[in-house]
Amino acid sequence: MTWTLSSCFVTLAILCLWRVEEGAEACSCSPAHPQQALCSSDVVIRAKVVGSRQIEVGNNIYGYPITQIQYDIKQLKMFKGPSEAIEAIYTASSSALCGVNLKTDGEEYLITGRLESDGKMHVTLCQFIEPWVALTPHQRKSLTERYEMGCECKITRCTSVPCTVSGPAECLWTDWLTETVVYGQQAKHYACIKRSDDSCAWYRGSAPPKKDFLDIEDP
């Protein structure tokens, strides 16, 4: 199948309409590159979901209870977060409010989220949450060796032309434009790394980049 630029725009429009209807009233957020997700999150863990239950967290102005879903988890590894293990994560009970639906049959996930003042980890559809088996070897390795090296870099998502970077410390994320998928080659196999001259560039490699690397490297 041959994709033209116009068909790409049509597909994007259809996707946006589907998200609005599926999310009912209002969960809206832009996808984040996995590196952005790690850098901007308070907590990043690999965990197994072992159970769930609905809990009440208050009442709305009409007196009806406000509920959340509590997912009980077994933390397998913490990549970023507090010293204490996370035993449960919390999310809105509706996808319209950006609530996340996770399998509770022991499925392992990479979960990014925020840590509230009460010490609880909250997650939404706007965070990067993926089954562990769906991650590429590069993504798994980058969780500990690469992504943090580029947290000072900016990743700008390009969905239509023209699109350009605004400065040298920026990487252009073009997966949607070139592959018509949100998470394509750049999301699966590249990290935006800061170089010795303080500029940033996409890096793909089997080892951590050299301190003064100049160009994209391949395994």
N, C-alpha and C positions, 0 to 999 in steps of 0.2 A: 504494500500500500504506500503511495507517495503522498507525503504531507506537504502542503503549501502553507505559506504564511497566513493566508486567509482562513484556511481550514483550522489552523492552530488557534486563531482568535475565536472562531465559532465554537471549538471544543472548550476553550477557556470559559466562554460565556455560558455554555451548557453546564459545565462543572459548577460555576458560581451559582446558577439558578438551582441546581440540585442541592447544593449545600444549604441555601436559604430555606428551601422547602423541607429538607430533611431535618434541619436544625430548628424548625418551626419559627421561633421568634427571634432568636438572636445570638447564637454562638458564632462569633466571627473573629478570625485571627489569620495572620499570614503564616505559612509554613516556615519553619526555621531549619537551617542546615544543622546536622547533628553537632557540629562544632559549636555553633551558636547556642544550641540547647544546653550543652555542658557548661559553657562559659557563663551563661546567664542564670543557671539554676542554683538553688541552695543545696539541693541534694541530687546525687546521681547514683543509683544502685542497680545491681542485678538481683532480682528477687523472684521467688516462686509464690504465686497466689494460691492460698490454701482454703480460703473461705470468704464469705461476704455477708453483710446484714445491713438493713436499713435502720438508721438511728435518727432521732429527733434532735434538732439543734436550736429550736426556738419556734416562735410563732410570727406570722406575718401580720399586717395591719388589720386583717379581717379575722384574726384569731385562729386561722388554720395552721397546723404544724408545718414547719420547714424541716425537710429531711435531707440527709446525706447518705451516701453509701460508704460503709467502712469495709475495706478489703483487708483481711488478715493475710500477712505475708511472712515468708521465711527469707530473711536477707541472706544472700549468698556472697555478695561482695559489695563494698562501698567504695566508689570511685571519688566521691566528693560528698562532704556532709559532716554531721556531728560525730563525736566520739562514741555515742551510744548507738546501738543497733536500732533500726527502724522495724517495728513489729506490725504496724498497720498504716495504710494510707487512706486518705479521705477524698471524696469527689462528690460533685452535685449529683442528685438522683435523676436528673433529666439531661439528655443530650442537648436540649435547647438551652440549657444553662452551662454547657460545655462539660457535662459529666462524662466520665470515661467508663466504657463497658469492658471489663476484663474477664477472661475465663478463669474459673475457680477450681479447675481440675488438676492443679499442679503445674500449669503452664509457667515457663520462666520468661521474664521480661527484663528489658532495660528500661528503667523508669527514671525520668527526670521530673523534679517538682520543686515546690517552694516550702520552706519551713516557717510555720507560723509562730507567733510569740508564745503560744502554749506548748510548743515543742512538737506539734503534729505536722505530718507531711501531707500537703494537699496537692492534687494533680488535676489537670484539665485537658481538654482536647487540644489546647494550644501548646502543650508541652510535647516533647519527643518521647513517645512510649512505643516500643517495638518488641515483638517476640524475639527472644535471644537468638533463636535459630535463624531468624531472618536477617541478622546483621552479617555484613561481610567481614572477612578476616581483617581488612584494613580498619573498619569501624571499631572492631573489638580492640585492636592494638592501639588505635589512636586514643581510646579512652584513658590510657595511662601514659602514652609516650608522645603524642603529637598535638592533640587538640589544645591543651593548655599553653603550648608554645605560641599559639595564635590568638589568645584571648584579647590581646590589645589590637588585633586587626578587625576590620569591619567587613562583613560579608553582605553584599547587596544583591538581592534577588532580581533577576531580569526576566520579565514575562512578555515583553514586546520591544520592538526596535523603534527608534534608537534607544540604547541604554549605555551609559558610560560610568566609570568610576569618578568620584569627586576628588580623589587624592591618592597618593602612592601607597598609603596604608590600608588599601581596600582591595578585595577580591570580588570579581563579578561572577555570580552564580547563575548559570545559563541553562540548567537542566531542562526547565519547562520549555524554553525557546527552542532548544536543539533536539530534544527527545520527546517532547509533549508528555513528560511525566514529572511529578514533583521531585521525587528522589531518584535521580539518574546517576551518571558516572561521577560527577563532582561530589555528590552527597555520599556515594558508596565507596569511592576510592581515593578521594583527595582531602587534604587539609590545607587551610589558608595559614601560612606560617610567616612570622616576622623575620626579616633578614637583617644582616649586620648593618645595613644602611637605613634601618627603620622602615623600609618599604615592606610590603606583604605580597606573597605570590602563592599560587596553588602548588602543592607538593604531593607527589605520589612516590613512595619508596618503601622498601622492605626494612629499612633501618631509619632511626631518627635522622633528620637532615643535618648536614654539616652546618656549623655555626654561621658560615658566610656563604651558604649556597646561593647561586645566582639564577638558576632556572629550574623548571619542573624536572624531576627525576623519576624514572620508572624502575620497577623492581628488576 
